[in-house]
């Protein structure tokens, strides 16, 4: 049986960026393995979800198993590192944080799983971790090294399509469906140059994902967005029922989560060439 390994930084990352591909692979008969670098200790828990004295990391581990079951994952492993928090926070250098891990040591842990599973494919993040989170950046570095050690033949970097995301946000603004945090930014008065907050925000998207031209694969998982939503809801400590993206109308939710974007390591897509539409077959 062909094994596909999905390497993520924290619990809940798996269903947001690769949940559709994982579910489709499992349904197609592939062995799907989820490896999570940290236990997500630095997340902010949804108010009222944790029992008195319940550690967040324990809840997040159990949520990972629940999400994995929904997606059809056969094995879940944690590498045991501590969540580093957002870039620039003191927690970046906390003992055992993933950000301070030796790449070769962490890669050795992942490589042992890749070798044991005889994995034919590994997913990681792009070189900026999608949006600059230190643990996501480490997933990229550690994943590449682990694939090299284990001889895993194909490595895909999950990313955000920056151009698609910009178009989508512009549409949300027009339709009045804007996340509260973004809406607050858009209400800021024009700056001295006359640039509106909306234009400034959309212009800042170069910090997120990669340009469309660098992306090699666009996987249509629109038929699986209901399953992705269910897997997201399994992470109740992080994703409340009334969170913005879970209260989007169906069309907007599909626009946001119905395509999963990847860059195949060592492969370039020629100008005008169609995106690859599967991760487990050539062509």
C-alpha positions as protocol buffer text, in pm:
chain_id: "A"
residue {
  index: 1
  type: UNK
  ca { x: 0 y: 0 z: 0 }
}
residue {
  index: 2
  type: UNK
  ca { x: 134 y: 344 z: -93 }
}
residue {
  index: 3
  type: UNK
  ca { x: 183 y: 571 z: 208 }
}
residue {
  index: 4
  type: UNK
  ca { x: 148 y: 950 z: 205 }
}
residue {
  index: 5
  type: UNK
  ca { x: 282 y: 1147 z: 502 }
}
residue {
  index: 6
  type: UNK
  ca { x: 150 y: 1493 z: 592 }
}
residue {
  index: 7
  type: UNK
  ca { x: 379 y: 1694 z: 821 }
}
residue {
  index: 8
  type: UNK
  ca { x: 222 y: 1985 z: 1010 }
}
residue {
  index: 9
  type: UNK
  ca { x: 327 y: 2229 z: 1281 }
}
residue {
  index: 10
  type: UNK
  ca { x: 27 y: 2228 z: 1517 }
}
residue {
  index: 11
  type: UNK
  ca { x: -302 y: 2050 z: 1573 }
}
residue {
  index: 12
  type: UNK
  ca { x: -570 y: 2192 z: 1334 }
}
residue {
  index: 13
  type: UNK
  ca { x: -320 y: 2287 z: 1060 }
}
residue {
  index: 14
  type: UNK
  ca { x: -388 y: 1955 z: 889 }
}
residue {
  index: 15
  type: UNK
  ca { x: -756 y: 2008 z: 815 }
}
residue {
  index: 16
  type: UNK
  ca { x: -724 y: 2369 z: 702 }
}
residue {
  index: 17
  type: UNK
  ca { x: -451 y: 2333 z: 439 }
}
residue {
  index: 18
  type: UNK
  ca { x: -449 y: 1964 z: 344 }
}
residue {
  index: 19
  type: UNK
  ca { x: -769 y: 1813 z: 480 }
}
residue {
  index: 20
  type: UNK
  ca { x: -928 y: 1763 z: 141 }
}
residue {
  index: 21
  type: UNK
  ca { x: -628 y: 1589 z: -10 }
}
residue {
  index: 22
  type: UNK
  ca { x: -589 y: 1370 z: 298 }
}
residue {
  index: 23
  type: UNK
  ca { x: -953 y: 1262 z: 285 }
}
residue {
  index: 24
  type: UNK
  ca { x: -942 y: 1194 z: -89 }
}
residue {
  index: 25
  type: UNK
  ca { x: -622 y: 991 z: -56 }
}
residue {
  index: 26
  type: UNK
  ca { x: -767 y: 782 z: 226 }
}
residue {
  index: 27
  type: UNK
  ca { x: -1086 y: 720 z: 27 }
}
residue {
  index: 28
  type: UNK
  ca { x: -874 y: 612 z: -272 }
}
residue {
  index: 29
  type: UNK
  ca { x: -707 y: 342 z: -63 }
}
residue {
  index: 30
  type: UNK
  ca { x: -378 y: 510 z: 26 }
}
residue {
  index: 31
  type: UNK
  ca { x: -233 y: 489 z: 375 }
}
residue {
  index: 32
  type: UNK
  ca { x: -243 y: 841 z: 519 }
}
residue {
  index: 33
  type: UNK
  ca { x: -12 y: 936 z: 807 }
}
residue {
  index: 34
  type: UNK
  ca { x: -22 y: 1265 z: 998 }
}
residue {
  index: 35
  type: UNK
  ca { x: 290 y: 1387 z: 1179 }
}
residue {
  index: 36
  type: UNK
  ca { x: 258 y: 1694 z: 1402 }
}
residue {
  index: 37
  type: UNK
  ca { x: 568 y: 1876 z: 1524 }
}
residue {
  index: 38
  type: UNK
  ca { x: 420 y: 2035 z: 1838 }
}
residue {
  index: 39
  type: UNK
  ca { x: 123 y: 2001 z: 2068 }
}
residue {
  index: 40
  type: UNK
  ca { x: 2 y: 2357 z: 2011 }
}
residue {
  index: 41
  type: UNK
  ca { x: 54 y: 2476 z: 2369 }
}
residue {
  index: 42
  type: UNK
  ca { x: 62 y: 2845 z: 2268 }
}
residue {
  index: 43
  type: UNK
  ca { x: -283 y: 2850 z: 2112 }
}
residue {
  index: 44
  type: UNK
  ca { x: -557 y: 3064 z: 2264 }
}
residue {
  index: 45
  type: UNK
  ca { x: -837 y: 2834 z: 2385 }
}
residue {
  index: 46
  type: UNK
  ca { x: -1197 y: 2907 z: 2301 }
}
residue {
  index: 47
  type: UNK
  ca { x: -1357 y: 3044 z: 2621 }
}
residue {
  index: 48
  type: UNK
  ca { x: -1539 y: 2783 z: 2824 }
}
residue {
  index: 49
  type: UNK
  ca { x: -1413 y: 2482 z: 2630 }
}
residue {
  index: 50
  type: UNK
  ca { x: -1146 y: 2353 z: 2870 }
}
residue {
  index: 51
  type: UNK
  ca { x: -1242 y: 2191 z: 3198 }
}
residue {
  index: 52
  type: UNK
  ca { x: -1095 y: 2340 z: 3515 }
}
residue {
  index: 53
  type: UNK
  ca { x: -727 y: 2248 z: 3527 }
}
residue {
  index: 54
  type: UNK
  ca { x: -731 y: 2080 z: 3186 }
}
residue {
  index: 55
  type: UNK
  ca { x: -405 y: 2148 z: 2999 }
}
residue {
  index: 56
  type: UNK
  ca { x: -457 y: 2291 z: 2653 }
}
residue {
  index: 57
  type: UNK
  ca { x: -200 y: 2055 z: 2502 }
}
residue {
  index: 58
  type: UNK
  ca { x: -392 y: 1748 z: 2619 }
}
residue {
  index: 59
  type: UNK
  ca { x: -711 y: 1874 z: 2459 }
}
residue {
  index: 60
  type: UNK
  ca { x: -533 y: 1961 z: 2136 }
}
residue {
  index: 61
  type: UNK
  ca { x: -385 y: 1612 z: 2106 }
}
residue {
  index: 62
  type: UNK
  ca { x: -727 y: 1452 z: 2149 }
}
residue {
  index: 63
  type: UNK
  ca { x: -871 y: 1696 z: 1895 }
}
residue {
  index: 64
  type: UNK
  ca { x: -603 y: 1593 z: 1646 }
}
residue {
  index: 65
  type: UNK
  ca { x: -707 y: 1230 z: 1675 }
}
residue {
  index: 66
  type: UNK
  ca { x: -1072 y: 1324 z: 1631 }
}
residue {
  index: 67
  type: UNK
  ca { x: -995 y: 1531 z: 1321 }
}
residue {
  index: 68
  type: UNK
  ca { x: -774 y: 1257 z: 1181 }
}
residue {
  index: 69
  type: UNK
  ca { x: -1052 y: 1001 z: 1220 }
}
residue {
  index: 70
  type: UNK
  ca { x: -1290 y: 1224 z: 1023 }
}
residue {
  index: 71
  type: UNK
  ca { x: -1035 y: 1261 z: 743 }
}
residue {
  index: 72
  type: UNK
  ca { x: -952 y: 890 z: 726 }
}
residue {
  index: 73
  type: UNK
  ca { x: -599 y: 915 z: 864 }
}
residue {
  index: 74
  type: UNK
  ca { x: -460 y: 578 z: 975 }
}
residue {
  index: 75
  type: UNK
  ca { x: -173 y: 696 z: 1197 }
}
residue {
  index: 76
  type: UNK
  ca { x: -100 y: 1011 z: 1398 }
}
residue {
  index: 77
  type: UNK
  ca { x: 241 y: 1087 z: 1547 }
}
residue {
  index: 78
  type: UNK
  ca { x: 372 y: 1385 z: 1745 }
}
residue {
  index: 79
  type: UNK
  ca { x: 741 y: 1473 z: 1735 }
}
residue {
  index: 80
  type: UNK
  ca { x: 718 y: 1616 z: 2087 }
}
residue {
  index: 81
  type: UNK
  ca { x: 842 y: 1971 z: 2041 }
}
residue {
  index: 82
  type: UNK
  ca { x: 693 y: 2272 z: 2219 }
}
residue {
  index: 83
  type: UNK
  ca { x: 488 y: 2530 z: 2027 }
}
residue {
  index: 84
  type: UNK
  ca { x: 714 y: 2830 z: 1960 }
}
residue {
  index: 85
  type: UNK
  ca { x: 439 y: 3092 z: 1941 }
}
residue {
  index: 86
  type: UNK
  ca { x: 429 y: 3369 z: 1683 }
}
residue {
  index: 87
  type: UNK
  ca { x: 752 y: 3512 z: 1541 }
}
residue {
  index: 88
  type: UNK
  ca { x: 925 y: 3755 z: 1775 }
}
residue {
  index: 89
  type: UNK
  ca { x: 762 y: 3631 z: 2096 }
}
residue {
  index: 90
  type: UNK
  ca { x: 980 y: 3525 z: 2394 }
}
residue {
  index: 91
  type: UNK
  ca { x: 839 y: 3173 z: 2359 }
}
residue {
  index: 92
  type: UNK
  ca { x: 1042 y: 3133 z: 2038 }
}
residue {
  index: 93
  type: UNK
  ca { x: 1343 y: 3046 z: 2251 }
}
residue {
  index: 94
  type: UNK
  ca { x: 1167 y: 2853 z: 2526 }
}
residue {
  index: 95
  type: UNK
  ca { x: 1318 y: 2516 z: 2619 }
}
residue {
  index: 96
  type: UNK
  ca { x: 1234 y: 2248 z: 2364 }
}
residue {
  index: 97
  type: UNK
  ca { x: 1057 y: 2494 z: 2131 }
}
residue {
  index: 98
  type: UNK
  ca { x: 1050 y: 2370 z: 1773 }
}
residue {
  index: 99
  type: UNK
  ca { x: 1211 y: 2693 z: 1654 }
}
residue {
  index: 100
  type: UNK
  ca { x: 1528 y: 2616 z: 1853 }
}
residue {
  index: 101
  type: UNK
  ca { x: 1547 y: 2250 z: 1751 }
}
residue {
  index: 102
  type: UNK
  ca { x: 1850 y: 2122 z: 1564 }
}
residue {
  index: 103
  type: UNK
  ca { x: 1729 y: 2058 z: 1211 }
}
residue {
  index: 104
  type: UNK
  ca { x: 1915 y: 1731 z: 1171 }
}
residue {
  index: 105
  type: UNK
  ca { x: 1790 y: 1599 z: 1505 }
}
residue {
  index: 106
  type: UNK
  ca { x: 1428 y: 1683 z: 1428 }
}
residue {
  index: 107
  type: UNK
  ca { x: 1467 y: 1555 z: 1073 }
}
residue {
  index: 108
  type: UNK
  ca { x: 1598 y: 1227 z: 1210 }
}
residue {
  index: 109
  type: UNK
  ca { x: 1277 y: 1178 z: 1408 }
}
residue {
  index: 110
  type: UNK
  ca { x: 1063 y: 1244 z: 1102 }
}
residue {
  index: 111
  type: UNK
  ca { x: 1288 y: 1040 z: 874 }
}
residue {
  index: 112
  type: UNK
  ca { x: 1246 y: 736 z: 1098 }
}
residue {
  index: 113
  type: UNK
  ca { x: 870 y: 754 z: 1038 }
}
residue {
  index: 114
  type: UNK
  ca { x: 916 y: 807 z: 665 }
}
residue {
  index: 115
  type: UNK
  ca { x: 1147 y: 507 z: 648 }
}
residue {
  index: 116
  type: UNK
  ca { x: 924 y: 287 z: 863 }
}
residue {
  index: 117
  type: UNK
  ca { x: 626 y: 371 z: 644 }
}
residue {
  index: 118
  type: UNK
  ca { x: 822 y: 354 z: 318 }
}
residue {
  index: 119
  type: UNK
  ca { x: 652 y: 685 z: 236 }
}
residue {
  index: 120
  type: UNK
  ca { x: 628 y: 780 z: -129 }
}
residue {
  index: 121
  type: UNK
  ca { x: 523 y: 1137 z: -64 }
}
residue {
  index: 122
  type: UNK
  ca { x: 564 y: 1402 z: 205 }
}
residue {
  index: 123
  type: UNK
  ca { x: 387 y: 1736 z: 241 }
}
residue {
  index: 124
  type: UNK
  ca { x: 546 y: 2030 z: 423 }
}
residue {
  index: 125
  type: UNK
  ca { x: 502 y: 2410 z: 401 }
}
residue {
  index: 126
  type: UNK
  ca { x: 666 y: 2663 z: 172 }
}
residue {
  index: 127
  type: UNK
  ca { x: 993 y: 2825 z: 280 }
}
residue {
  index: 128
  type: UNK
  ca { x: 814 y: 3105 z: 468 }
}
residue {
  index: 129
  type: UNK
  ca { x: 582 y: 2861 z: 638 }
}
residue {
  index: 130
  type: UNK
  ca { x: 285 y: 3010 z: 458 }
}
residue {
  index: 131
  type: UNK
  ca { x: 278 y: 3323 z: 672 }
}
residue {
  index: 132
  type: UNK
  ca { x: 602 y: 3346 z: 865 }
}
residue {
  index: 133
  type: UNK
  ca { x: 519 y: 3138 z: 1173 }
}
residue {
  index: 134
  type: UNK
  ca { x: 846 y: 2997 z: 1314 }
}
residue {
  index: 135
  type: UNK
  ca { x: 709 y: 2645 z: 1358 }
}
residue {
  index: 136
  type: UNK
  ca { x: 580 y: 2641 z: 1001 }
}
residue {
  index: 137
  type: UNK
  ca { x: 919 y: 2757 z: 873 }
}
residue {
  index: 138
  type: UNK
  ca { x: 1079 y: 2473 z: 1069 }
}
residue {
  index: 139
  type: UNK
  ca { x: 838 y: 2223 z: 914 }
}
residue {
  index: 140
  type: UNK
  ca { x: 977 y: 2328 z: 576 }
}
residue {
  index: 141
  type: UNK
  ca { x: 1341 y: 2298 z: 682 }
}
residue {
  index: 142
  type: UNK
  ca { x: 1302 y: 1978 z: 882 }
}
residue {
  index: 143
  type: UNK
  ca { x: 1078 y: 1818 z: 621 }
}
residue {
  index: 144
  type: UNK
  ca { x: 1320 y: 1876 z: 335 }
}
residue {
  index: 145
  type: UNK
  ca { x: 1607 y: 1731 z: 536 }
}
residue {
  index: 146
  type: UNK
  ca { x: 1402 y: 1432 z: 652 }
}
residue {
  index: 147
  type: UNK
  ca { x: 1300 y: 1350 z: 295 }
}
residue {
  index: 148
  type: UNK
  ca { x: 1666 y: 1365 z: 197 }
}
residue {
  index: 149
  type: UNK
  ca { x: 1764 y: 1129 z: 479 }
}
residue {
  index: 150
  type: UNK
  ca { x: 1481 y: 884 z: 412 }
}
residue {
  index: 151
  type: UNK
  ca { x: 1495 y: 904 z: 33 }
}
residue {
  index: 152
  type: UNK
  ca { x: 1130 y: 1007 z: 5 }
}
residue {
  index: 153
  type: UNK
  ca { x: 1087 y: 1067 z: -368 }
}
residue {
  index: 154
  type: UNK
  ca { x: 827 y: 1344 z: -380 }
}
residue {
  index: 155
  type: UNK
  ca { x: 788 y: 1644 z: -150 }
}
residue {
  index: 156
  type: UNK
  ca { x: 503 y: 1892 z: -184 }
}
residue {
  index: 157
  type: UNK
  ca { x: 499 y: 2230 z: -11 }
}
residue {
  index: 158
  type: UNK
  ca { x: 150 y: 2339 z: 84 }
}
residue {
  index: 159
  type: UNK
  ca { x: 102 y: 2712 z: 40 }
}
residue {
  index: 160
  type: UNK
  ca { x: -154 y: 2984 z: -14 }
}
residue {
  index: 161
  type: UNK
  ca { x: -216 y: 3117 z: -362 }
}
residue {
  index: 162
  type: UNK
  ca { x: -144 y: 3482 z: -291 }
}
residue {
  index: 163
  type: UNK
  ca { x: -316 y: 3606 z: -606 }
}
residue {
  index: 164
  type: UNK
  ca { x: -627 y: 3394 z: -546 }
}
residue {
  index: 165
  type: UNK
  ca { x: -638 y: 3504 z: -182 }
}
residue {
  index: 166
  type: UNK
  ca { x: -618 y: 3871 z: -284 }
}
residue {
  index: 167
  type: UNK
  ca { x: -902 y: 3828 z: -532 }
}
residue {
  index: 168
  type: UNK
  ca { x: -1108 y: 3642 z: -274 }
}
residue {
  index: 169
  type: UNK
  ca { x: -1060 y: 3908 z: -6 }
}
residue {
  index: 170
  type: UNK
  ca { x: -1152 y: 4181 z: -249 }
}
residue {
  index: 171
  type: UNK
  ca { x: -1473 y: 3993 z: -322 }
}
residue {
  index: 172
  type: UNK
  ca { x: -1544 y: 3950 z: 50 }
}
residue {
  index: 173
  type: UNK
  ca { x: -1500 y: 4325 z: 98 }
}
residue {
  index: 174
  type: UNK
  ca { x: -1746 y: 4394 z: -183 }
}
residue {
  index: 175
  type: UNK
  ca { x: -1997 y: 4147 z: -35 }
}
residue {
  index: 176
  type: UNK
  ca { x: -1952 y: 4270 z: 321 }
}
residue {
  index: 177
  type: UNK
  ca { x: -1820 y: 3934 z: 443 }
}
residue {
  index: 178
  type: UNK
  ca { x: -1498 y: 4042 z: 607 }
}
residue {
  index: 179
  type: UNK
  ca { x: -1329 y: 3883 z: 911 }
}
residue {
  index: 180
  type: UNK
  ca { x: -1365 y: 4114 z: 1214 }
}
residue {
  index: 181
  type: UNK
  ca { x: -988 y: 4163 z: 1246 }
}
residue {
  index: 182
  type: UNK
  ca { x: -961 y: 4262 z: 881 }
}
residue {
  index: 183
  type: UNK
  ca { x: -1273 y: 4477 z: 899 }
}
residue {
  index: 184
  type: UNK
  ca { x: -1117 y: 4674 z: 1184 }
}
residue {
  index: 185
  type: UNK
  ca { x: -807 y: 4735 z: 973 }
}
residue {
  index: 186
  type: UNK
  ca { x: -1017 y: 4850 z: 680 }
}
residue {
  index: 187
  type: UNK
  ca { x: -1186 y: 5112 z: 897 }
}
residue {
  index: 188
  type: UNK
  ca { x: -857 y: 5291 z: 955 }
}
residue {
  index: 189
  type: UNK
  ca { x: -846 y: 5635 z: 794 }
}
residue {
  index: 190
  type: UNK
  ca { x: -646 y: 5692 z: 478 }
}
residue {
  index: 191
  type: UNK
  ca { x: -277 y: 5746 z: 542 }
}
residue {
  index: 192
  type: UNK
  ca { x: -79 y: 6049 z: 433 }
}
residue {
  index: 193
  type: UNK
  ca { x: -18 y: 5911 z: 85 }
}
residue {
  index: 194
  type: UNK
  ca { x: -388 y: 5865 z: 21 }
}
residue {
  index: 195
  type: UNK
  ca { x: -365 y: 5487 z: 22 }
}
residue {
  index: 196
  type: UNK
  ca { x: -681 y: 5342 z: 172 }
}
residue {
  index: 197
  type: UNK
  ca { x: -659 y: 5086 z: 448 }
}
residue {
  index: 198
  type: UNK
  ca { x: -811 y: 4831 z: 212 }
}
residue {
  index: 199
  type: UNK
  ca { x: -544 y: 4889 z: -51 }
}
residue {
  index: 200
  type: UNK
  ca { x: -272 y: 4884 z: 213 }
}
residue {
  index: 201
  type: UNK
  ca { x: -398 y: 4556 z: 358 }
}
residue {
  index: 202
  type: UNK
  ca { x: -430 y: 4386 z: 20 }
}
residue {
  index: 203
  type: UNK
  ca { x: -84 y: 4513 z: -69 }
}
residue {
  index: 204
  type: UNK
  ca { x: 57 y: 4348 z: 244 }
}
residue {
  index: 205
  type: UNK
  ca { x: -45 y: 4004 z: 122 }
}
residue {
  index: 206
  type: UNK
  ca { x: 303 y: 3951 z: -22 }
}
residue {
  index: 207
  type: UNK
  ca { x: 385 y: 3817 z: 325 }
}
residue {
  index: 208
  type: UNK
  ca { x: 145 y: 3529 z: 273 }
}
residue {
  index: 209
  type: UNK
  ca { x: 184 y: 3224 z: 53 }
}
residue {
  index: 210
  type: UNK
  ca { x: 339 y: 3238 z: -291 }
}
residue {
  index: 211
  type: UNK
  ca { x: 253 y: 3399 z: -625 }
}
residue {
  index: 212
  type: UNK
  ca { x: 34 y: 3188 z: -849 }
}
residue {
  index: 213
  type: UNK
  ca { x: 319 y: 3152 z: -1099 }
}
residue {
  index: 214
  type: UNK
  ca { x: 527 y: 2956 z: -846 }
}
residue {
  index: 215
  type: UNK
  ca { x: 252 y: 2706 z: -761 }
}
residue {
  index: 216
  type: UNK
  ca { x: 259 y: 2372 z: -942 }
}
residue {
  index: 217
  type: UNK
  ca { x: -57 y: 2200 z: -815 }
}
residue {
  index: 218
  type: UNK
  ca { x: -411 y: 2317 z: -747 }
}
residue {
  index: 219
  type: UNK
  ca { x: -623 y: 2038 z: -603 }
}
residue {
  index: 220
  type: UNK
  ca { x: -998 y: 2088 z: -631 }
}
residue {
  index: 221
  type: UNK
  ca { x: -1148 y: 1957 z: -307 }
}
residue {
  index: 222
  type: UNK
  ca { x: -1474 y: 2149 z: -332 }
}
residue {
  index: 223
  type: UNK
  ca { x: -1665 y: 1822 z: -300 }
}
residue {
  index: 224
  type: UNK
  ca { x: -1497 y: 1767 z: 37 }
}
residue {
  index: 225
  type: UNK
  ca { x: -1542 y: 2107 z: 203 }
}
residue {
  index: 226
  type: UNK
  ca { x: -1817 y: 1966 z: 424 }
}
residue {
  index: 227
  type: UNK
  ca { x: -1574 y: 1707 z: 556 }
}
residue {
  index: 228
  type: UNK
  ca { x: -1306 y: 1973 z: 603 }
}
residue {
  index: 229
  type: UNK
  ca { x: -1553 y: 2184 z: 800 }
}
residue {
  index: 230
  type: UNK
  ca { x: -1637 y: 1884 z: 1020 }
}
residue {
  index: 231
  type: UNK
  ca { x: -1266 y: 1823 z: 1084 }
}
residue {
  index: 232
  type: UNK
  ca { x: -1216 y: 2190 z: 1173 }
}
residue {
  index: 233
  type: UNK
  ca { x: -1501 y: 2169 z: 1423 }
}
residue {
  index: 234
  type: UNK
  ca { x: -1319 y: 1880 z: 1592 }
}
residue {
  index: 235
  type: UNK
  ca { x: -1065 y: 2141 z: 1707 }
}
residue {
  index: 236
  type: UNK
  ca { x: -1313 y: 2308 z: 1939 }
}
residue {
  index: 237
  type: UNK
  ca { x: -1044 y: 2452 z: 2166 }
}
residue {
  index: 238
  type: UNK
  ca { x: -929 y: 2672 z: 1878 }
}
residue {
  index: 239
  type: UNK
  ca { x: -1224 y: 2705 z: 1642 }
}
residue {
  index: 240
  type: UNK
  ca { x: -1554 y: 2817 z: 1792 }
}
residue {
  index: 241
  type: UNK
  ca { x: -1884 y: 2735 z: 1627 }
}
residue {
  index: 242
  type: UNK
  ca { x: -1940 y: 3105 z: 1562 }
}
residue {
  index: 243
  type: UNK
  ca { x: -1592 y: 3172 z: 1421 }
}
residue {
  index: 244
  type: UNK
  ca { x: -1581 y: 3377 z: 1105 }
}
residue {
  index: 245
  type: UNK
  ca { x: -1484 y: 3110 z: 857 }
}
residue {
  index: 246
  type: UNK
  ca { x: -1731 y: 2856 z: 995 }
}
residue {
  index: 247
  type: UNK
  ca { x: -2019 y: 3102 z: 962 }
}
residue {
  index: 248
  type: UNK
  ca { x: -1938 y: 3194 z: 601 }
}
residue {
  index: 249
  type: UNK
  ca { x: -2204 y: 3115 z: 346 }
}
residue {
  index: 250
  type: UNK
  ca { x: -2138 y: 2792 z: 152 }
}
residue {
  index: 251
  type: UNK
  ca { x: -2007 y: 2965 z: -160 }
}
residue {
  index: 252
  type: UNK
  ca { x: -1759 y: 3177 z: 35 }
}
residue {
  index: 253
  type: UNK
  ca { x: -1644 y: 2877 z: 239 }
}
residue {
  index: 254
  type: UNK
  ca { x: -1583 y: 2682 z: -81 }
}
residue {
  index: 255
  type: UNK
  ca { x: -1394 y: 2976 z: -231 }
}
residue {
  index: 256
  type: UNK
  ca { x: -1170 y: 2987 z: 77 }
}
residue {
  index: 257
  type: UNK
  ca { x: -1116 y: 2615 z: 138 }
}
residue {
  index: 258
  type: UNK
  ca { x: -1222 y: 2433 z: -178 }
}
residue {
  index: 259
  type: UNK
  ca { x: -879 y: 2437 z: -342 }
}
residue {
  index: 260
  type: UNK
  ca { x: -554 y: 2320 z: -183 }
}
residue {
  index: 261
  type: UNK
  ca { x: -236 y: 2465 z: -332 }
}
residue {
  index: 262
  type: UNK
  ca { x: 107 y: 2302 z: -350 }
}
residue {
  index: 263
  type: UNK
  ca { x: 456 y: 2353 z: -488 }
}
residue {
  index: 264
  type: UNK
  ca { x: 628 y: 2029 z: -582 }
}
residue {
  index: 265
  type: UNK
  ca { x: 989 y: 2054 z: -470 }
}
residue {
  index: 266
  type: UNK
  ca { x: 1227 y: 2059 z: -765 }
}
residue {
  index: 267
  type: UNK
  ca { x: 950 y: 2114 z: -1021 }
}
residue {
  index: 268
  type: UNK
  ca { x: 855 y: 2429 z: -1210 }
}
residue {
  index: 269
  type: UNK
  ca { x: 529 y: 2494 z: -1392 }
}
residue {
  index: 270
  type: UNK
  ca { x: 580 y: 2654 z: -1731 }
}
residue {
  index: 271
  type: UNK
  ca { x: 393 y: 2973 z: -1812 }
}
residue {
  index: 272
  type: UNK
  ca { x: 50 y: 2879 z: -1940 }
}
residue {
  index: 273
  type: UNK
  ca { x: 84 y: 2518 z: -1824 }
}
residue {
  index: 274
  type: UNK
  ca { x: -214 y: 2381 z: -1632 }
}
residue {
  index: 275
  type: UNK
  ca { x: -182 y: 2313 z: -1261 }
}
residue {
  index: 276
  type: UNK
  ca { x: -127 y: 1953 z: -1157 }
}
residue {
  index: 277
  type: UNK
  ca { x: -452 y: 1815 z: -1017 }
}
residue {
  index: 278
  type: UNK
  ca { x: -332 y: 1526 z: -802 }
}
residue {
  index: 279
  type: UNK
  ca { x: -36 y: 1460 z: -572 }
}
residue {
  index: 280
  type: UNK
  ca { x: -6 y: 1086 z: -620 }
}
residue {
  index: 281
  type: UNK
  ca { x: 21 y: 1043 z: -995 }
}
residue {
  index: 282
  type: UNK
  ca { x: 261 y: 1190 z: -1245 }
}
residue {
  index: 283
  type: UNK
  ca { x: 122 y: 1428 z: -1503 }
}
